[in-house]
Amino acid sequence: MTLAEIKISIKQLLSKKVEAIELNSLLSMLIEEVTGWNRVQQVVEKNTPLTEAQIKKFNEYSQALLNDKPIQYILGKAWFMGVEYTVNEAVLIPRPETEELVEWVVDYANIIGKPLQVLDIGTGSGCIAIALKKALASCSVTGLDISAAALAVAKKNAAQLNANIEWIEQDILNNVILPTTYDVLVSNPPYIPMREKENMQEQVKNQEPAIALFVPNEDPLLFYRTIAQLAKKQLAPKGQLFFEIHYDQGKAILHLLDEMHFHAEIRRDSFGKNRMIRASLK
């Protein structure tokens, strides 16, 4: 079987599952993973016969896609701010909007112009903490997560990317004990109410870690309130709190922070949705 033939076979299998434009992109990624051929080489080698091992791998990958497994978990990698990260089912797949949160923190730190102590709460793959450390080499960065499996991924990414990060395994909802105060607390916490789960893509709600996605319907601001309470104890003077937020929770979070005696501002992402908040104590 040639490369062209395996492409036709996979497209037929997945045509009702994946839109054509997305499918072409996924196929290119799979082909490069299996054969090592880039996009140009894939055109040149379209009539090249594949080995039995390659055909077997293509079949495994296409079946995984058919079962709603995200391409990032299939390949074991995802890109964040132009850098490749290891990912698996223990961590969320990094999103482009989170890159904008990191950029906001970096802009703030550059204005301050001195080394800062930064804590990333709910670090997952470590992408926020590592991206901040790579951009702000003089800053001390710590990543915190409840999940030992997630921290194992974060530590692997930090080692691969030569980022010196301190890691803490604790549950933010239960009596967190931290070693110091911080100039910046940053978090992309769980914020999707459980009621929205049924309307989400299968590959998100059934594949990515629920503990990092969902909050109770009756308390959707649970993590924002908890982290803000922690910030009142752990933020250094003039310290800043940065959140990624659900696009329709902005007003509620601003009201919550105001009641907790924070000054807060909201920022839209590149799609025009309310996506980030920065706050400091009054």
HELIX and SHEET records of a PDB file:
HELIX    1   1 LEU A    3  LEU A   14  1                                  12    
HELIX    2   2 ALA A   20  THR A   35  1                                  16    
HELIX    3   3 ARG A   39  VAL A   44  1                                   6    
HELIX    4   4 GLU A   52  LEU A   66  1                                  15    
HELIX    5   5 ILE A   71  LEU A   75  1                                   5    
HELIX    6   6 PRO A   96  ILE A  112  1                                  17    
HELIX    7   7 CYS A  127  ALA A  135  1                                   9    
HELIX    8   8 ALA A  148  GLN A  160  1                                  13    
HELIX    9   9 MET A  194  ASN A  199  5                                   6    
HELIX   10  10 GLU A  202  LYS A  205  1                                   4    
HELIX   11  11 ALA A  210  ALA A  212  5                                   3    
HELIX   12  12 LEU A  222  GLN A  234  1                                  13    
HELIX   13  13 GLY A  250  GLU A  259  1                                  10    
SHEET    1   A 2 LYS A  77  PHE A  80  0                                        
SHEET    2   A 2 VAL A  83  THR A  86 -1                                        
SHEET    1   B 7 GLU A 166  GLU A 169  0                                        
SHEET    2   B 7 SER A 140  ASP A 145  1                                        
SHEET    3   B 7 GLN A 117  ILE A 121  1                                        
SHEET    4   B 7 TYR A 182  SER A 187  1                                        
SHEET    5   B 7 LEU A 235  GLU A 244  1                                        
SHEET    6   B 7 ASN A 274  LEU A 281 -1                                        
SHEET    7   B 7 PHE A 262  ARG A 268 -1                                        
SHEET    1   C 2 ILE A 192  PRO A 193  0                                        
SHEET    2   C 2 PHE A 214  VAL A 215  1                                        
END                                                                             
